[in-house]
Amino acid sequence: MQESSDIAYYLDVLKRRKYQFLLPAGAVFTLIVILAFVLAPVYKSTATILIEDQDIPQDLVQTTVTGFVEERLQSISQIVLSHGNLLNIIKEFELYPNLVGKYTTEEIITKMREDIQLEPITADVTNQYSGRPGTATVAFTLSYEGRSPQKVAQVANVLTSLYLKENLKEREEKARSTFEFLELQLAELRSEILELESSIAIFKEGHVNELPELLVHNMNSMERLQRELDQVQEQIASLKNRKVYLEGQRASIDPNLRIVANDGTRFPTAREDLEKLRREYLSLQSRYSTRHPDILAMKRQIEALEKDVDAADNLDALNREIKNKEQELSILLKRYSGKHPEVIMLRRQIDSLNESLEEAALQDSMFDSASDIPDNPGYIQIETQIASTELEIAEAERNFQELSNKYAAYQRRVVNTPQVEQRYKILLRDYDNAQLKYQDVNTRLLAAREAKGLEQSQLAERFTLIDPPIVPEKPIRPNRLALVLVGFVLSLGIGAGTGTVLEFMDRSIRRPEELSAIVKYPVLAIVPYWETELESRTIVRRKWSMVLTVFSLMVLTVAAVHFFFMPLDIIVVKVVRKVILNF
């Protein structure tokens, strides 16, 4: 019973607030319907471009254009959708005439960028190298939206051709730039290798005997020279012993040979005459006084002979000393230069001895006498052997000095070899690195040349237009039917809301329960409302007016659908095809 009362209450409210409900709902619905059919249609033309892999297997020829397809698409998009390209397209096709003069060029270009859409098409694929499943971009769609179906198709065609052109241009430029870069790198490496070869040649020329590969040879040469030095040293010692032995023999032999006359008698020497006179002088002293003429005469002869013998002995001593000094000088000259202090001092001594010898020769005419020149064959032979031995000693010492110099030279080479080896290895390491890099760059250059030919012959990855843009037959928006339905629901909500709000704001007493609750007494009777004849006729007119209004709205809606959305016959055909033929 209570529920029946509530339903009657709501029906009364609905009946009482029907105008507050219908008027806002009708107004909103009418505005939405007008808006749905007033909005300008937007058309969209789309092109589908397939991304084809290169024709030649990558195992045979690899392209130099690498990276993800999405990155290249973004790169191409930045070029195609540049300010200049879009401005040229806008001017060529006279796009956005309603915006020109009202908005800036940048805003119009931004609007055109929003109307251009690029959507990649992915597919599940299996990586041919790793075997792992994944997704890859196999194609993409390029669309353009606009008010004119013919212009959107034309602009979409232009944009598609720009994408295809820029893709080829970009790939060729990348392949060419890679090839030119590798060519430049190869030329620089070639110059570097030539410089390193020149540096190595100069270094080897400056350290030809100190190179690491000659270390074993130098050490063997040092060992050989050391053995030769030991042998020569032993030879010098042996020759010096021999010289001492010969000088001992020479000292025991009289250098002057005794002179024998034709009759067999031998002429005495000055020393023998001196000894003879001394014996006769002693004999005369035993018989005569010291003032005897014979003794005085013999004494003068003895003094004269003593001078002669002493002068000869002095000359012999001077000659031997001069020879010894000259031999020492020859040895020193082999070791030192002529300005060495010992050499200078020795020369001065020799000059002084020669001056003494000349003075002695001048004072004594016996210097040139035959008695001063050795004539004993045995003495001369020993003298010759001594001189020969001295020459051999000098030659052996010279040989020893040469070997010592060579040994010192080889020793310096061995000592300098580690430092030379360090610098030499640095040069060889740089040269080997440059060679390896040169070979690597040369290999990559050959691959880049093949990739360049691949791109020029268009056998590499390329964009293929499989669905060119066409003139759209119908707009993609607005969806007028959906807008009408949404408007209908929205108008119902607004009408219901308006009526509900007004009902809650109305404080009038309309039911007996409300009156009883206010006065605190029960209601005894309810007098219904009596309509007059005039009110009855007015109600009938309102109903007919309502019917006519609804019928007019239905007619206008059908006409709007026919003229602004789709012809009614086409709608009928589509409905029949969808419902009956399920197509």
Secondary structure as the mmCIF struct_conf table of DSSP 4:
data_model
#
loop_
_struct_conf.conf_type_id
_struct_conf.id
_struct_conf.beg_label_comp_id
_struct_conf.beg_label_asym_id
_struct_conf.beg_label_seq_id
_struct_conf.end_label_comp_id
_struct_conf.end_label_asym_id
_struct_conf.end_label_seq_id
HELX_RH_AL_P HELX_RH_AL_P1 GLN A 2 ARG A 16
TURN_TY1_P TURN_TY1_P1 ARG A 17 ARG A 17
HELX_RH_AL_P HELX_RH_AL_P2 LYS A 18 VAL A 38
BEND BEND1 LEU A 39 LEU A 39
HELX_LH_PP_P HELX_LH_PP_P1 ALA A 40 PRO A 41
STRN STRN1 VAL A 42 VAL A 42
STRN STRN2 TYR A 43 GLU A 52
HELX_LH_PP_P HELX_LH_PP_P2 ASP A 53 GLN A 54
BEND BEND2 ASP A 55 ILE A 56
TURN_TY1_P TURN_TY1_P2 GLN A 58 LEU A 60
BEND BEND3 THR A 64 THR A 64
BEND BEND4 GLY A 67 GLY A 67
HELX_RH_AL_P HELX_RH_AL_P3 VAL A 69 VAL A 80
TURN_TY1_P TURN_TY1_P3 LEU A 81 LEU A 81
BEND BEND5 SER A 82 SER A 82
HELX_RH_AL_P HELX_RH_AL_P4 HIS A 83 PHE A 93
TURN_TY1_P TURN_TY1_P4 GLU A 94 GLU A 94
TURN_TY1_P TURN_TY1_P5 PRO A 97 LEU A 99
STRN STRN3 VAL A 100 VAL A 100
TURN_TY1_P TURN_TY1_P6 GLY A 101 LYS A 102
STRN STRN4 TYR A 103 TYR A 103
HELX_RH_AL_P HELX_RH_AL_P5 THR A 105 ASP A 115
STRN STRN5 ILE A 116 THR A 126
TURN_TY1_P TURN_TY1_P7 GLN A 128 SER A 130
STRN STRN6 PRO A 133 GLY A 146
BEND BEND6 ARG A 147 ARG A 147
HELX_RH_AL_P HELX_RH_AL_P6 PRO A 149 GLY A 206
TURN_TY1_P TURN_TY1_P8 HIS A 207 ASN A 209
BEND BEND7 GLU A 210 GLU A 210
HELX_RH_3T_P HELX_RH_3T_P1 PRO A 212 LEU A 214
HELX_RH_AL_P HELX_RH_AL_P7 LEU A 215 ALA A 251
TURN_TY1_P TURN_TY1_P9 SER A 252 SER A 252
BEND BEND8 ILE A 253 ILE A 253
BEND BEND9 PRO A 255 ASN A 256
HELX_LH_PP_P HELX_LH_PP_P3 LEU A 257 ARG A 258
STRN STRN7 ILE A 259 VAL A 260
TURN_TY1_P TURN_TY1_P10 ASN A 262 ASP A 263
BEND BEND10 GLY A 264 GLY A 264
STRN STRN8 ARG A 266 PHE A 267
HELX_LH_PP_P HELX_LH_PP_P4 PRO A 268 THR A 269
HELX_RH_AL_P HELX_RH_AL_P8 ALA A 270 ARG A 287
BEND BEND11 TYR A 288 TYR A 288
TURN_TY1_P TURN_TY1_P11 THR A 290 ARG A 291
HELX_RH_AL_P HELX_RH_AL_P9 PRO A 293 ARG A 335
BEND BEND12 TYR A 336 TYR A 336
TURN_TY1_P TURN_TY1_P12 GLY A 338 LYS A 339
BEND BEND13 HIS A 340 HIS A 340
HELX_RH_AL_P HELX_RH_AL_P10 PRO A 341 GLN A 363
HELX_RH_3T_P HELX_RH_3T_P2 SER A 365 ASP A 368
BEND BEND14 SER A 369 SER A 369
HELX_RH_3T_P HELX_RH_3T_P3 ALA A 370 ASP A 372
BEND BEND15 ILE A 373 ILE A 373
HELX_RH_AL_P HELX_RH_AL_P11 PRO A 377 GLN A 456
TURN_TY1_P TURN_TY1_P13 SER A 457 GLN A 458
BEND BEND16 ALA A 460 GLU A 461
STRN STRN9 ARG A 462 ASP A 467
BEND BEND17 GLU A 473 LYS A 474
BEND BEND18 ILE A 476 ILE A 476
STRN STRN10 ARG A 477 ARG A 477
HELX_RH_AL_P HELX_RH_AL_P12 ARG A 480 MET A 505
BEND BEND19 ARG A 511 ARG A 511
HELX_RH_AL_P HELX_RH_AL_P13 PRO A 512 VAL A 519
BEND BEND20 LYS A 520 TYR A 521
HELX_LH_PP_P HELX_LH_PP_P5 PRO A 528 THR A 532
HELX_RH_AL_P HELX_RH_AL_P14 GLU A 533 ALA A 560
HELX_RH_PI_P HELX_RH_PI_P1 VAL A 561 PHE A 565
HELX_RH_AL_P HELX_RH_AL_P15 LEU A 568 VAL A 579
TURN_TY1_P TURN_TY1_P14 ILE A 580 ILE A 580
BEND BEND21 LEU A 581 LEU A 581
#
